[in-house]
């Protein structure tokens, strides 16, 4: 059995009212400091890779980071249609859209690891957020795709574990380590 880390943390989106994702480095440092001042020592960078400057205050303040790729689904009452992007799906329902989608997600994953791999505060690479929110008939493909992403991540960085954000429903089991 591996080491168990007990921590207190928060999900953090890199955005500010009126600024969207155009957040200054000073604002990032302030946010990380506020989390530390609350007694937390862990940040899940939800739901996409954060700016590299996010890692620097985490290193100096002793905060652990969960860096997340930008493959995510959204729950709610959206109506699933044949058009994957108008439904609630995390993964395209149209087979002809899937190869380009897969390559885009893999490209983003490669870039995330390339940019952030030298930051010691990052303790896990997350493949996605809530992948179980997907269209009819695609959950099996999502499972296989997550295995592919996990394997790619271990090839790119064998030193860190892999996780799946928002995997609380049991549709995705035993896929990552």
C-alpha positions in Angstrom: 0.0 0.0 0.0 1.3 3.5 -0.9 1.7 6.5 1.3 -1.4 8.1 2.6 -1.6 11.9 2.5 -4.1 13.5 4.7 -4.8 17.1 3.7 -7.3 19.9 3.7 -7.9 21.6 0.4 -10.0 23.4 -2.1 -10.9 23.4 -5.7 -9.6 26.5 -7.4 -10.6 28.0 -10.7 -8.2 30.4 -12.2 -10.6 33.3 -12.8 -11.8 36.5 -11.2 -15.0 38.4 -11.6 -14.6 40.9 -14.4 -11.2 39.4 -15.4 -12.2 35.9 -16.5 -9.1 33.8 -16.9 -6.9 36.9 -17.4 -5.7 36.8 -13.8 -2.5 38.6 -12.7 0.3 36.8 -11.0 -0.3 39.0 -8.0 -3.9 37.8 -7.8 -2.7 34.2 -8.1 -0.3 34.6 -5.3 -3.0 36.3 -3.2 -5.4 33.4 -3.8 -2.9 30.7 -2.9 -1.9 32.7 0.2 -5.6 32.9 1.2 -6.0 29.1 0.9 -2.9 28.6 3.1 -4.2 31.1 5.6 -7.4 29.1 5.9 -5.3 26.2 7.1 -5.3 24.2 3.8 -2.4 22.5 2.2 -3.9 21.1 -1.0 -5.3 22.7 -4.2 -7.1 20.9 -6.9 -6.6 23.0 -10.0 -10.0 22.5 -11.5 -10.9 21.9 -14.4 -8.0 22.8 -16.6 -4.2 23.4 -16.4 -3.5 26.6 -14.5 -0.9 29.2 -15.3 2.6 28.0 -14.4 2.9 31.0 -12.0 0.3 29.2 -9.9 2.9 26.6 -8.9 5.5 29.1 -7.5 3.5 30.3 -4.4 2.4 26.7 -3.8 6.1 25.7 -3.6 7.1 28.5 -1.3 4.0 28.0 1.0 4.1 24.2 1.0 0.9 23.5 -0.8 0.3 20.4 -2.9 -1.3 20.7 -6.3 -3.5 18.4 -8.3 -3.0 19.6 -12.0 -6.0 18.8 -14.1 -6.3 18.4 -17.9 -9.1 20.2 -19.7 -11.4 17.2 -20.5 -14.6 17.6 -18.5 -18.3 17.1 -18.6 -21.0 19.1 -17.0 -24.0 17.7 -15.2 -27.4 19.1 -15.0 -30.6 19.0 -17.1 -29.2 19.6 -20.5 -30.9 17.6 -23.1 -28.6 15.1 -24.9 -28.8 15.4 -28.6 -26.9 14.0 -31.6 -24.7 17.1 -31.3 -22.3 16.3 -28.4 -21.5 19.9 -27.6 -25.1 20.9 -27.0 -25.8 18.1 -24.6 -24.3 17.3 -21.2 -21.7 15.0 -22.6 -18.0 15.0 -21.7 -17.3 12.9 -24.8 -18.6 13.3 -28.4 -21.4 11.0 -29.3 -20.7 11.2 -33.1 -18.0 8.7 -33.9 -16.6 10.9 -36.7 -15.8 13.6 -34.0 -14.1 11.3 -31.7 -10.6 11.0 -33.3 -10.1 14.8 -33.4 -11.4 15.1 -29.9 -9.1 12.4 -28.6 -6.1 14.0 -30.2 -7.0 17.4 -28.8 -7.3 16.1 -25.3 -4.0 14.1 -25.6 -2.3 17.2 -27.0 -3.5 19.3 -24.1 -2.3 16.6 -21.7 1.2 16.5 -23.3 1.4 20.3 -23.1 0.2 20.4 -19.4 2.9 17.9 -18.4 5.6 19.6 -20.5 4.9 23.0 -18.9 4.4 21.8 -15.3 6.6 18.7 -14.9 9.4 20.5 -13.1 7.1 22.0 -10.3 7.6 19.9 -7.2 4.3 21.1 -5.7 2.4 19.0 -8.3 1.7 15.6 -6.8 -0.8 14.2 -9.2 -1.9 14.6 -12.9 -5.6 14.5 -13.3 -7.0 13.2 -16.6 -10.3 15.0 -16.5 -13.3 16.2 -14.5 -16.6 14.3 -14.3 -16.1 12.1 -17.3 -19.2 10.1 -16.5 -21.3 12.9 -17.7 -21.3 11.6 -21.2 -23.8 10.8 -23.9 -25.7 7.6 -24.5 -23.4 4.8 -25.6 -20.1 6.5 -25.0 -19.2 5.5 -21.4 -17.3 2.4 -22.5 -15.3 4.5 -24.9 -14.6 7.0 -22.1 -13.3 4.2 -20.0 -10.9 3.1 -22.7 -9.9 6.7 -23.4 -9.1 7.3 -19.8 -6.9 4.1 -19.9 -5.1 5.6 -22.9 -4.6 8.9 -21.2 -3.3 7.2 -18.0 -0.8 5.2 -20.1 0.4 8.3 -22.0 0.8 10.2 -18.7 2.9 7.4 -17.2 5.1 7.5 -20.3 5.5 11.3 -20.1 6.0 11.3 -16.3 6.4 8.0 -14.5 7.2 9.7 -11.2 3.6 10.9 -10.4 0.3 9.2 -10.0 -2.7 9.8 -12.1 -6.2 10.7 -11.0 -9.7 11.4 -12.3 -11.5 14.5 -10.9 -15.1 14.2 -9.9 -15.3 10.4 -10.3 -17.9 9.9 -7.5 -20.5 7.8 -9.3 -18.8 4.4 -9.8 -19.1 4.5 -13.7 -15.3 4.8 -13.9 -13.6 2.3 -11.6 -10.0 1.0 -11.2 -8.6 3.0 -14.2 -5.8 5.0 -12.8 -2.9 4.7 -10.4 
